[in-house]
Structures are given as C-alpha cells and as structure tokens.
Amino acid sequence: MATVAEKLTEIETGITQIVTSGQSFTVDGITYNRGNLSALYQIKEALLRESMRTSGQRPVFRGFDFTSAGYSDMGND
C-alpha cells in the first residue's frame, strides 16, 4: 500500500499532466481527466491534511470573541 507521501506525489503528477497536456491520468485504478480535475484537488487537500495529522502538525485555529455587537477576531485586538 502506498504511503500518504507517495499518493500525494501521484496526485500532484496527475494534476500537472492534466493541466499541461490535457490528458487523462490514472491513480489507484481510477482514471481522471480534465472534467474531474477538481476531484484531484480535493484528494490532494485531504492527503495534505492527513500528512499534517500523521506528522504531528495541526492546522492553526484562531479564536473569536463573540459579543452582543457581533464578533471580533481576538488575534487583531
């Protein structure tokens, strides 16, 4: 079974091939073409999130202070 990094490399190669030459590309037995290029981008984002989780990195979360007048970004006060 391919690692997350290997899958990510395959997806990035596929995106590049489709964008530059307009050809279809096959990953894990599924053929993607220009019509479903957005699916490759979604897979890439999911793999990046999985890679961050497995490497111990976490997405940045910024808190918000919800007040009666609306909300304010706590990072810019």
N, CA, C and O atoms as CSV, one atom per row, in Angstrom:
chain,resi,resn,atom,element,x,y,z
A,1,MET,N,N,0.846,-1.186,0.000
A,1,MET,CA,C,0.000,0.000,0.000
A,1,MET,C,C,0.889,1.246,0.000
A,1,MET,O,O,1.889,1.310,0.714
A,2,ALA,N,N,0.513,2.216,-0.798
A,2,ALA,CA,C,1.299,3.435,-0.936
A,2,ALA,C,C,1.152,4.310,0.303
A,2,ALA,O,O,0.098,4.348,0.937
A,3,THR,N,N,2.222,5.005,0.629
A,3,THR,CA,C,2.190,5.932,1.752
A,3,THR,C,C,1.458,7.206,1.329
A,3,THR,O,O,1.186,7.416,0.147
A,4,VAL,N,N,1.148,8.041,2.303
A,4,VAL,CA,C,0.487,9.317,2.017
A,4,VAL,C,C,1.366,10.157,1.107
A,4,VAL,O,O,0.872,10.782,0.168
A,5,ALA,N,N,2.662,10.177,1.379
A,5,ALA,CA,C,3.585,10.973,0.558
A,5,ALA,C,C,3.624,10.460,-0.876
A,5,ALA,O,O,3.667,11.254,-1.816
A,6,GLU,N,N,3.609,9.139,-1.052
A,6,GLU,CA,C,3.616,8.566,-2.397
A,6,GLU,C,C,2.318,8.893,-3.138
A,6,GLU,O,O,2.340,9.226,-4.323
A,7,LYS,N,N,1.196,8.797,-2.438
A,7,LYS,CA,C,-0.086,9.136,-3.048
A,7,LYS,C,C,-0.130,10.607,-3.436
A,7,LYS,O,O,-0.622,10.966,-4.506
A,8,LEU,N,N,0.391,11.452,-2.552
A,8,LEU,CA,C,0.412,12.884,-2.813
A,8,LEU,C,C,1.246,13.188,-4.059
A,8,LEU,O,O,0.866,14.023,-4.879
A,9,THR,N,N,2.376,12.509,-4.191
A,9,THR,CA,C,3.225,12.689,-5.372
A,9,THR,C,C,2.484,12.266,-6.632
A,9,THR,O,O,2.563,12.951,-7.652
A,10,GLU,N,N,1.762,11.142,-6.578
A,10,GLU,CA,C,0.988,10.673,-7.730
A,10,GLU,C,C,-0.086,11.680,-8.118
A,10,GLU,O,O,-0.273,11.980,-9.297
A,11,ILE,N,N,-0.788,12.198,-7.118
A,11,ILE,CA,C,-1.853,13.165,-7.380
A,11,ILE,C,C,-1.276,14.431,-7.995
A,11,ILE,O,O,-1.828,14.951,-8.965
A,12,GLU,N,N,-0.171,14.936,-7.446
A,12,GLU,CA,C,0.444,16.153,-7.987
A,12,GLU,C,C,0.927,15.933,-9.418
A,12,GLU,O,O,0.803,16.823,-10.259
A,13,THR,N,N,1.477,14.749,-9.697
A,13,THR,CA,C,1.904,14.417,-11.058
A,13,THR,C,C,0.703,14.402,-11.995
A,13,THR,O,O,0.766,14.925,-13.107
A,14,GLY,N,N,-0.385,13.801,-11.538
A,14,GLY,CA,C,-1.601,13.757,-12.345
A,14,GLY,C,C,-2.151,15.130,-12.647
A,14,GLY,O,O,-2.532,15.413,-13.782
A,15,ILE,N,N,-2.196,15.995,-11.635
A,15,ILE,CA,C,-2.681,17.363,-11.832
A,15,ILE,C,C,-1.818,18.071,-12.861
A,15,ILE,O,O,-2.335,18.720,-13.770
A,16,THR,N,N,-0.509,17.949,-12.720
A,16,THR,CA,C,0.414,18.598,-13.651
A,16,THR,C,C,0.208,18.091,-15.073
A,16,THR,O,O,0.168,18.885,-16.013
A,17,GLN,N,N,0.077,16.773,-15.239
A,17,GLN,CA,C,-0.107,16.208,-16.569
A,17,GLN,C,C,-1.409,16.669,-17.207
A,17,GLN,O,O,-1.443,17.002,-18.391
A,18,ILE,N,N,-2.472,16.689,-16.425
A,18,ILE,CA,C,-3.762,17.111,-16.974
A,18,ILE,C,C,-3.736,18.593,-17.344
A,18,ILE,O,O,-4.221,18.978,-18.408
A,19,VAL,N,N,-3.174,19.415,-16.471
A,19,VAL,CA,C,-3.143,20.857,-16.712
A,19,VAL,C,C,-2.255,21.198,-17.903
A,19,VAL,O,O,-2.607,22.057,-18.710
A,20,THR,N,N,-1.117,20.540,-18.020
A,20,THR,CA,C,-0.176,20.897,-19.089
A,20,THR,C,C,-0.481,20.234,-20.427
A,20,THR,O,O,-0.225,20.825,-21.476
A,21,SER,N,N,-1.020,19.026,-20.408
A,21,SER,CA,C,-1.221,18.332,-21.684
A,21,SER,C,C,-2.671,17.956,-21.955
A,21,SER,O,O,-2.993,17.497,-23.051
A,22,GLY,N,N,-3.546,18.142,-20.977
A,22,GLY,CA,C,-4.955,17.850,-21.173
A,22,GLY,C,C,-5.276,16.367,-21.258
A,22,GLY,O,O,-6.379,15.994,-21.657
A,23,GLN,N,N,-4.340,15.533,-20.894
A,23,GLN,CA,C,-4.559,14.098,-20.959
A,23,GLN,C,C,-5.232,13.603,-19.696
A,23,GLN,O,O,-5.302,14.308,-18.689
A,24,SER,N,N,-5.722,12.383,-19.768
A,24,SER,CA,C,-6.260,11.744,-18.583
A,24,SER,C,C,-5.118,11.131,-17.791
A,24,SER,O,O,-4.006,10.981,-18.296
A,25,PHE,N,N,-5.407,10.776,-16.537
A,25,PHE,CA,C,-4.386,10.225,-15.656
A,25,PHE,C,C,-5.050,9.215,-14.747
A,25,PHE,O,O,-6.174,9.438,-14.296
A,26,THR,N,N,-4.376,8.100,-14.465
A,26,THR,CA,C,-4.941,7.046,-13.638
A,26,THR,C,C,-4.194,6.946,-12.316
A,26,THR,O,O,-2.966,6.858,-12.288
A,27,VAL,N,N,-4.954,6.962,-11.211
A,27,VAL,CA,C,-4.412,6.796,-9.870
A,27,VAL,C,C,-5.255,5.740,-9.170
A,27,VAL,O,O,-6.481,5.843,-9.133
A,28,ASP,N,N,-4.605,4.735,-8.621
A,28,ASP,CA,C,-5.290,3.662,-7.903
A,28,ASP,C,C,-6.448,3.061,-8.705
A,28,ASP,O,O,-7.509,2.760,-8.157
A,29,GLY,N,N,-6.225,2.892,-10.009
A,29,GLY,CA,C,-7.220,2.262,-10.864
A,29,GLY,C,C,-8.364,3.159,-11.292
A,29,GLY,O,O,-9.275,2.700,-11.981
A,30,ILE,N,N,-8.344,4.432,-10.901
A,30,ILE,CA,C,-9.395,5.379,-11.293
A,30,ILE,C,C,-8.792,6.373,-12.273
A,30,ILE,O,O,-7.763,6.986,-11.988
A,31,THR,N,N,-9.430,6.532,-13.424
A,31,THR,CA,C,-8.938,7.462,-14.436
A,31,THR,C,C,-9.611,8.816,-14.248
A,31,THR,O,O,-10.837,8.920,-14.197
A,32,TYR,N,N,-8.774,9.854,-14.146
A,32,TYR,CA,C,-9.255,11.228,-14.006
A,32,TYR,C,C,-8.933,11.961,-15.298
A,32,TYR,O,O,-7.934,11.665,-15.954
A,33,ASN,N,N,-9.765,12.903,-15.656
A,33,ASN,CA,C,-9.483,13.737,-16.814
A,33,ASN,C,C,-9.777,15.183,-16.464
A,33,ASN,O,O,-10.117,15.499,-15.324
A,34,ARG,N,N,-9.648,16.042,-17.430
A,34,ARG,CA,C,-9.823,17.462,-17.167
A,34,ARG,C,C,-11.186,17.754,-16.533
A,34,ARG,O,O,-11.310,18.683,-15.735
A,35,GLY,N,N,-12.189,16.982,-16.877
A,35,GLY,CA,C,-13.526,17.203,-16.355
A,35,GLY,C,C,-13.626,17.003,-14.853
A,35,GLY,O,O,-14.473,17.620,-14.208
A,36,ASN,N,N,-12.777,16.153,-14.282
A,36,ASN,CA,C,-12.835,15.947,-12.831
A,36,ASN,C,C,-11.513,16.312,-12.164
A,36,ASN,O,O,-11.087,15.684,-11.195
A,37,LEU,N,N,-10.887,17.333,-12.707
A,37,LEU,CA,C,-9.662,17.856,-12.115
A,37,LEU,C,C,-9.910,18.341,-10.692
A,37,LEU,O,O,-9.028,18.245,-9.838
A,38,SER,N,N,-11.103,18.861,-10.435
A,38,SER,CA,C,-11.418,19.328,-9.075
A,38,SER,C,C,-11.370,18.167,-8.077
A,38,SER,O,O,-11.036,18.376,-6.910
A,39,ALA,N,N,-11.697,16.955,-8.516
A,39,ALA,CA,C,-11.617,15.785,-7.635
A,39,ALA,C,C,-10.169,15.540,-7.220
A,39,ALA,O,O,-9.903,15.183,-6.073
A,40,LEU,N,N,-9.239,15.731,-8.144
A,40,LEU,CA,C,-7.822,15.566,-7.801
A,40,LEU,C,C,-7.385,16.608,-6.776
A,40,LEU,O,O,-6.629,16.297,-5.855
A,41,TYR,N,N,-7.856,17.837,-6.934
A,41,TYR,CA,C,-7.516,18.877,-5.959
A,41,TYR,C,C,-8.103,18.540,-4.580
A,41,TYR,O,O,-7.454,18.779,-3.562
A,42,GLN,N,N,-9.309,17.993,-4.540
A,42,GLN,CA,C,-9.910,17.607,-3.265
A,42,GLN,C,C,-9.129,16.473,-2.616
A,42,GLN,O,O,-8.916,16.476,-1.404
A,43,ILE,N,N,-8.704,15.505,-3.418
A,43,ILE,CA,C,-7.902,14.399,-2.892
A,43,ILE,C,C,-6.577,14.928,-2.360
A,43,ILE,O,O,-6.107,14.502,-1.305
A,44,LYS,N,N,-5.975,15.865,-3.102
A,44,LYS,CA,C,-4.701,16.453,-2.670
A,44,LYS,C,C,-4.863,17.137,-1.315
A,44,LYS,O,O,-4.030,16.951,-0.429
A,45,GLU,N,N,-5.924,17.925,-1.144
A,45,GLU,CA,C,-6.160,18.608,0.127
A,45,GLU,C,C,-6.344,17.602,1.264
A,45,GLU,O,O,-5.819,17.796,2.361
A,46,ALA,N,N,-7.088,16.535,1.000
A,46,ALA,CA,C,-7.301,15.508,2.029
A,46,ALA,C,C,-5.983,14.835,2.399
A,46,ALA,O,O,-5.725,14.576,3.574
A,47,LEU,N,N,-5.150,14.553,1.403
A,47,LEU,CA,C,-3.851,13.933,1.676
A,47,LEU,C,C,-2.937,14.875,2.446
A,47,LEU,O,O,-2.190,14.438,3.321
A,48,LEU,N,N,-2.991,16.163,2.129
A,48,LEU,CA,C,-2.185,17.137,2.876
A,48,LEU,C,C,-2.617,17.196,4.336
A,48,LEU,O,O,-1.776,17.251,5.233
A,49,ARG,N,N,-3.947,17.184,4.578
A,49,ARG,CA,C,-4.435,17.182,5.967
A,49,ARG,C,C,-4.008,15.916,6.690
A,49,ARG,O,O,-3.593,15.966,7.848
A,50,GLU,N,N,-4.109,14.769,6.000
A,50,GLU,CA,C,-3.691,13.505,6.614
A,50,GLU,C,C,-2.198,13.525,6.924
A,50,GLU,O,O,-1.769,13.048,7.974
A,51,SER,N,N,-1.413,14.076,6.012
A,51,SER,CA,C,0.031,14.173,6.216
A,51,SER,C,C,0.343,15.040,7.432
A,51,SER,O,O,1.224,14.708,8.225
A,52,MET,N,N,-0.375,16.147,7.577
A,52,MET,CA,C,-0.159,17.031,8.724
A,52,MET,C,C,-0.519,16.331,10.026
A,52,MET,O,O,0.193,16.462,11.021
A,53,ARG,N,N,-1.629,15.584,10.023
A,53,ARG,CA,C,-2.041,14.869,11.238
A,53,ARG,C,C,-1.016,13.824,11.633
A,53,ARG,O,O,-0.660,13.715,12.806
A,54,THR,N,N,-0.535,13.047,10.657
A,54,THR,CA,C,0.391,11.962,10.974
A,54,THR,C,C,1.771,12.475,11.362
A,54,THR,O,O,2.522,11.784,12.050
A,55,SER,N,N,2.108,13.693,10.921
A,55,SER,CA,C,3.419,14.241,11.273
A,55,SER,C,C,3.370,15.071,12.553
A,55,SER,O,O,4.384,15.615,12.990
A,56,GLY,N,N,2.180,15.163,13.150
A,56,GLY,CA,C,2.060,15.898,14.405
A,56,GLY,C,C,1.775,17.367,14.232
A,56,GLY,O,O,1.670,18.094,15.220
A,57,GLN,N,N,1.645,17.824,13.001
A,57,GLN,CA,C,1.309,19.221,12.756
A,57,GLN,C,C,-0.194,19.368,12.837
A,57,GLN,O,O,-0.934,18.428,12.547
A,58,ARG,N,N,-0.641,20.528,13.225
A,58,ARG,CA,C,-2.070,20.776,13.302
A,58,ARG,C,C,-2.379,22.076,12.597
A,58,ARG,O,O,-1.547,22.983,12.573
A,59,PRO,N,N,-3.559,22.178,12.025
A,59,PRO,CA,C,-3.938,23.460,11.427
A,59,PRO,C,C,-4.065,24.531,12.504
A,59,PRO,O,O,-4.396,24.235,13.652
A,60,VAL,N,N,-3.806,25.749,12.130
A,60,VAL,CA,C,-3.890,26.864,13.067
A,60,VAL,C,C,-5.356,27.202,13.300
A,60,VAL,O,O,-6.136,27.315,12.355
A,61,PHE,N,N,-5.719,27.360,14.562
A,61,PHE,CA,C,-7.073,27.773,14.925
A,61,PHE,C,C,-6.985,29.121,15.609
A,61,PHE,O,O,-6.235,29.308,16.566
A,62,ARG,N,N,-7.761,30.047,15.102
A,62,ARG,CA,C,-7.815,31.359,15.734
A,62,ARG,C,C,-9.142,31.488,16.446
A,62,ARG,O,O,-10.192,31.187,15.879
A,63,GLY,N,N,-9.095,31.930,17.674
A,63,GLY,CA,C,-10.318,32.096,18.454
A,63,GLY,C,C,-11.053,33.361,18.089
A,63,GLY,O,O,-10.459,34.314,17.586
A,64,PHE,N,N,-12.327,33.367,18.339
A,64,PHE,CA,C,-13.148,34.547,18.105
A,64,PHE,C,C,-13.901,34.870,19.385
A,64,PHE,O,O,-14.371,33.978,20.090
A,65,ASP,N,N,-14.006,36.143,19.666
A,65,ASP,CA,C,-14.759,36.617,20.820
A,65,ASP,C,C,-16.118,37.080,20.314
A,65,ASP,O,O,-16.228,38.140,19.699
A,66,PHE,N,N,-17.151,36.288,20.574
A,66,PHE,CA,C,-18.490,36.641,20.126
A,66,PHE,C,C,-19.117,37.564,21.168
A,66,PHE,O,O,-19.303,37.180,22.322
A,67,THR,N,N,-19.438,38.776,20.748
A,67,THR,CA,C,-20.043,39.736,21.649
A,67,THR,C,C,-21.462,40.054,21.176
A,67,THR,O,O,-21.877,39.628,20.098
A,68,SER,N,N,-22.184,40.790,21.977
A,68,SER,CA,C,-23.563,41.154,21.582
A,68,SER,C,C,-23.581,42.036,20.355
A,68,SER,O,O,-24.592,42.092,19.654
A,69,ALA,N,N,-22.487,42.729,20.076
A,69,ALA,CA,C,-22.431,43.633,18.923
A,69,ALA,C,C,-21.919,42.919,17.686
A,69,ALA,O,O,-21.751,43.561,16.649
A,70,GLY,N,N,-21.668,41.638,17.749
A,70,GLY,CA,C,-21.099,40.905,16.635
A,70,GLY,C,C,-19.938,40.061,17.143
A,70,GLY,O,O,-20.002,39.502,18.237
A,71,TYR,N,N,-18.923,39.974,16.377
A,71,TYR,CA,C,-17.746,39.250,16.824
A,71,TYR,C,C,-16.501,40.008,16.413
A,71,TYR,O,O,-16.507,40.795,15.467
A,72,SER,N,N,-15.445,39.753,17.141
A,72,SER,CA,C,-14.176,40.377,16.804
A,72,SER,C,C,-13.107,39.311,16.801
A,72,SER,O,O,-13.134,38.392,17.619
A,73,ASP,N,N,-12.181,39.426,15.900
A,73,ASP,CA,C,-11.068,38.471,15.801
A,73,ASP,C,C,-10.120,38.757,16.953
A,73,ASP,O,O,-9.534,39.837,17.028
A,74,MET,N,N,-9.969,37.793,17.847
A,74,MET,CA,C,-9.146,38.000,19.033
A,74,MET,C,C,-7.687,38.229,18.677
A,74,MET,O,O,-6.955,38.821,19.470
A,75,GLY,N,N,-7.242,37.781,17.512
A,75,GLY,CA,C,-5.845,37.953,17.123
A,75,GLY,C,C,-5.511,39.359,16.696
A,75,GLY,O,O,-4.331,39.701,16.612
A,76,ASN,N,N,-6.508,40.199,16.421
A,76,ASN,CA,C,-6.251,41.557,15.945
A,76,ASN,C,C,-6.606,42.634,16.947
A,76,ASN,O,O,-6.605,43.816,16.604
A,77,ASP,N,N,-6.910,42.254,18.174
A,77,ASP,CA,C,-7.279,43.267,19.190
A,77,ASP,C,C,-6.097,44.014,19.697
A,77,ASP,O,O,-6.239,44.891,20.548
